[in-house]
Amino acid sequence: MRVAMLHNRYRTGQPSGENTVVAQTVDLLRNAGHQVDLYARNSDDIAELGRKDRALLPFRSVWSFSAERDLTQLLQEQRPDVVHVHNTFPLFSASVLRAASKLGLPVVATLHNFRLICANAVLQRDGRPCESCVGRLPLPAIKHGCYRESRVQTLPLATSIGVHNTLHTWRRYVDTFVVPSAFVRDRYVAAGFDPERFVVKPHAVPHPVPNPGQNESPVRDGAGESVVFLGRLSEDKGFADLLQAWDAELGTLVVVGDGPLRGAAEERAGRDPSIRVLGQLPWADGMDVLRSARAVVVPARSYESFGLVVVEAFAYGIPVVASRLGALEELVDDGETGVLTAPGDPEALRKAIGLVADPGTSVAFGERARQAYLDRFTPERDLAATERIYTDAIARHADRGRRRTER
């Protein structure tokens, strides 16, 4: 099968699970013998645009005629069996959907976040969940300056949402929407999208491998050592709640990541030897830290569309303490593969960590977490699901074409 893959990469230095997922999907398909033509643009390139192009970028993020023209030419040359669209903001825009449609090509769109219904793409305001714009014109987003805390920068995003949802652009041109969780699907359905067009396909993570030159097991051996937080050090990720909840009696807390609360973390670590702040690490080094964890903690205060770190922990046979919020509730089986706790409740979080920090409980939960990974999140399962999605989208596209012809 020949696949045209489209993705607007996020800026270098901005951690992006989407970039990782797209790269893994391309490799997975190519290794299985499929031909993948990756059409990518990079947000880093914005800095090199001339003054005129940069001034026009907000309008082009609503509809880019140049992106539509360029993609039309590429698709005419490649003639793929299916077009798979990921992030289109800001250099592609929804215009690429029409380019594929004009050539009669099936379109699959993976919605990694809530970009089509929320200006900041995460259904969040002031570090808390927000659904003020779901199913309505995104005027609250403009009022609150939801994108980068700027009404001016929010305006083109809100305009794009309003225009394309009014014209049903995405619903008209996309045959199948792929989402990483039922939670994401349900938010889009609440905004008026057809539930029959959605497929829930959780992201996969690679099989753990031993460190080079070592013969150790790629998964955790025993109960592990430290409680690990791996992510952005910010209020919305619940990091302040974790600092408040943490007690040296729980063991050692290892913090991997960066963000606005790093200073507070380092100040606390300076007077509490049970806390170690490692800062931002390369992915492989972060996985080395994860491999020896007693538990991983994901105390989010805002919605997560998936939770890649949860599945990474499961792959190593490590249980997770997570907020009962968003997609995290789908990933963690409470009392089986980890513990779910109320978001924004440090006392409940402390008790949950204490439960999983028990060596026997950590081992038992970790074994079930590892099995959950094998059952649901391996590359092999992801490949089979992706191939099935493409086949179904091609059939659905053909059926839609027949129905239009018969009218």
N, C-alpha and C positions, 0 to 999 in steps of 0.2 A: 504494500500500500504506500502511496506517496502522500505525504502530509506537508502542508504549508503551515509553519508555526510562527505566530506573531507575538512579540512581547516588547514593551517599552521598559527597559531596565531602569531600576532605581539608581540614584546617585552612588558613586563609590564612597565607602565610608558610612553609608546608611544601611545597617543590617537589613537584609530583605529575604524573608522566607520564600517570597514569590520567585525571585531570581534563582534561588536554589532549586525550587520545585521544577521550574521550567528547564533548567539545565539537566536535572536528573531525568526528566521525561524525555528530552531529546536523546540523551545517551541510551536510555532504556529501549526506545523505539529503534534506534539505529542498530544497537546490539542484537535486536531480534530480527533484523533483516529488512526493516522498513526504511524507505527513503524519506528523510526529513530535511526540508528546506527552511532554515531558520531566518526569518526576516525580523531583525532586532534593531531597535534604536536605543540610544543611551541618554538619559537625562543629563549626564555630564556634558554632553554636546551643547547644551543651552548656553553655557558660559562662553562658547566660541561664536555664537550667533551675532550678526551685526545689529546695530541699534534698531533698525527698521524691523527686522525679523523678530527681535525680542519684544518689540512693542506689539507686534501682531500675534504673538504666541497665545495670549489669552483667548483670542477669537478663533485661532486655529485649533485650540483644544476642544472647541465646540464642534467645528467641522473643518477638516483640513483637505482642501481640494488637491494639494500637492501629494499628500499621502495616498489619497484615493487614486490619483493618476499613476503614481509609482507602483502601487500594488497591482493595479489592473495590468500594467505591462508585465510585471513579474509573473502573475498568475497565468497570463496568456502564454508565456514562454514555458512555464512549469507544468501547467495543467494537472494540479494535484487532485487526488480523490476527495480530500476534505481539507478545509481550512480551520485551523485551531487558533483561536484568539485568546490571549491572556490580557495583560494590562495594556490599555490604549492611551493612557494619560501620561504626559501631555502632548507627545509628538505625533501620535497616530490619529486619535479621535475616532468616533463611531463611523466616519466616512469609509473606513476599510471594510465595514460590513457590506456596504452597498457595492463596493468593488467586486467582492466575491459573489454577491447575489446576481449582479448583472451578467456574470459569466456562468450562471447556473450551478454554482458550486455549493455543496453542503457546508454549513458553518457550525462549529462547536465553540462555545465560549466558556472558559473557566472563570468564575467569579470568585476571586480570592478574598474579596472584602465587600464593602457595601457602597462602592464608588457610584453605582447607578442610582442610588437613592439617598445618599448622604454626602455632603460636601467634603467632610474630612475623612470619609470612607470607613470610619470605625464606629459609627453610632455612639458617639461620646461627646460630652461637653462638660468642662470643668472637672475632668477626671472621673466622671460618672456616666453610666449608660444614659443614652438619650435617643428617643424615637420621634421627636417633634416633627420631622419632615417625612416620615414614612407614610406613603399613600397620599401625599399632598404636595403642593408647590413648596419648594424649599425656602420660603421667605424667612422662617426663623433662623436659618443658617446665615443669611445675610445680616440679619439684625444682630446676631451674636458674634459675627466674624469667625465662624467655626474653622475655617482653613487658615492656619498659621496666625490665628487671632487678628485677622485683617479683613475688614469688610470689602476692601478693594480687591484683594486676592480671592476672596470667597465668591465674589459676584460672577466671574466667568464659569466657575464650577456649578454654582447654583443655576445659572442660565442653561448650561448643558443638561443638567438633570431635568429641569423644567421642560426644555424644548424636546428632548428625546423621549421623555415619558409621555408627553402630550401627543407626540407624533408616533409613539410606539415603535421607535427606530429599532431598538434591540429585539423587541418581540416580533417585529416584522421580518428581520433578516436572519435571526439565529434559530437553527433547528433544535439544538440541544444545549441547555445550560448545565454546566458541571459545577457543583459546589462541594466544599470539603466537609460539610456537616449539615445535619437536618436543621440545626439552628439557623444557618445562613439561608437555607431554602425557605424556611417559615417566615423570615423577615421579608424576603422578596415577594412571597405570596401575599403577605399582609399589605404590600405596596401595590398589588394588583397584577402580578405576574402569574402566568398559568402554571399550576403545580405539575401538570402532566408533562411539561417540557424540561423538568429538572431531574438530574441524576445526582445522587449523593455519592461521592467517591472520596473517601479520606485520603490524605497524602500518605505516601510511603516514605520510609527512610532506609538507607542501605543496611545490609547485614553488617554487624560489627565485625571487625577483623583485628587480630592481634597486632601489637606494635611491631614495627619492622625489627627483625633480629631477635624477637622474643617468641617463646613457645607457649606463653600463658593463654588461658582461655579468653576468647574475645568478650565473654559475658562476665558479670560479677561473680566472684567466688566468696561465699560467706555472706555476712550481714553488712559488709561495707563499713565505712568509717564516718564520714561527715554528712551533714544535711547540706544540700547544695541549692543555691538560687542561681539560675542562669538566665539572664534577660536584662531588660532596660531597668535602670535604677530610678524609678519614677513613682509618683503617687498612683497613677492609673494601673500600674502593674502590682500594686499592693505592697511595694517594698517598705514603705513607712510602717505599715501594719506588721510586717515581718520583724523589723527592728524593735518595734514596741513589744511584740510577742516573745522575742528571743530571750531565753534564759540559759545561762552556762550549764545548768543541770541537764539540758537537752543534748549536750555534747559539743561539737564544733560546727560552726556555720561557715561555709565557704561561699563567697560571693563572686560571681563571674559576670562582668558586664560594666556598662558605663551609663551615665545619665545625670540628671540634675541632683539626685540624692547621693551621689558618690561621696561628696564631702562629708555629709552626715554619717555615712557608713564608715569612712576612714576615721572620723573623730571618735565614733563609738568603738571601733576596733582598737584605737589607741589606748583605751582604758578598759577594754574587755578582751583578754587574750583568747577567748573562745570564738572570736570572729576574725576571719581572714578575708581581706578584700584583694582580689587578684586583678581587677580591672578587666578591660576588653581583651580577649584572647583569640587567636586564630581558631577556626572551627575544630581542627584536629586536637588542639590542646584542650579546648573546652570539653571534648568528648573524653579525653584522658581523665579529666577531673570527674566527669559524670560516671565513668566506669567504676570508680571506687566509692560511690556515694551510698550512704545508709538510706537516704530518701531524697527526692527532689521536691521542692516546694514551689507552687505556682499560685500565689495568693491574689490573683487579679481582682481589681475593683471595677474594671470595665469589660465589655464583651470581648471574647476571643472568638474569631471565626473558626479557628482550629486549635492549635496548641502543639506545634512541632516538637517542642522540648519534652512534652509528655510522651510522645511516641519514641523519641530518642532514648528516654529513660527506660521505657518498656523494652526496647531492643536489647538493652544491657541487663535486663532482669531487675530493674530498680523500681520500687513503688513510688507513687506520687501523692503529695498532699496538695489539693487544688480547691479553688473557690467553686461553690455550687452556682455557676454562672456561665451563660453562653454555651459554647461547644465543649467546654471542659467537663460539663456534666455528662456528655455523651461518651467521653473518652475514658474517664476514671470510674470504675465500678466500685462504689462505696463499700468498704469493708472486704473487698476482694483483691483489687489491684492497687488500692490506696485508700485515701480518706477524702471525702468532700466536706467542706466547711463553709459557713456563711461568710460572704465577702465583707470586708471592713470590720471584722470582729477579732481583734488580737487575742482575746482570751480563748475563744473557740479555736483559733489557729494554733495557739500554744498547746492546747490539749490534743489536737490532731497530730501535731508533730511528735508530741510525747508518746502517742500510741504507736506510730510507725517507727520511732527511734528504738523501740524495744527490739533487740536482735532477733528473737524468734519470730515476731510479727513481721519484721522487715524481710526475712528470708521467705516466709510463707507467701506474703503479698508479692514479693519479687518474682517468685516462681510463676504465679498466676499472671503477673504483668508480662513476663517473657512469653507465655503462651498466648496472651492477647495479641502481642506483636506478631507472632507466627501465624495466628488465625486471620489477622485483619490488615496488617500494615507492611507486608514484605514487598519488595520490588516485583516479585513474580505475580502476586495478586494484583498489584497496580497495573502491570502490563496487560494482564487478561482483561481487567475492567476497562482500560483505555481502548483496547482493540474492540471490545464489545460496544462501547459508546460510539466509536467511529462507524462501525457497521450499522448500528441502529440509526444513527444520524443520517447516513446515506440513504437508508430505506425510507426514513421519515421525510427527507427532502424530496425523494422521488414521488412519494404518496401525495405530498402537498402540491407538487407540480401537476399530478394527474387530476387532482380535485379542481385546481384552477382551470385546467383545460376543459373539464366537463361542464363548467358553469356557462 
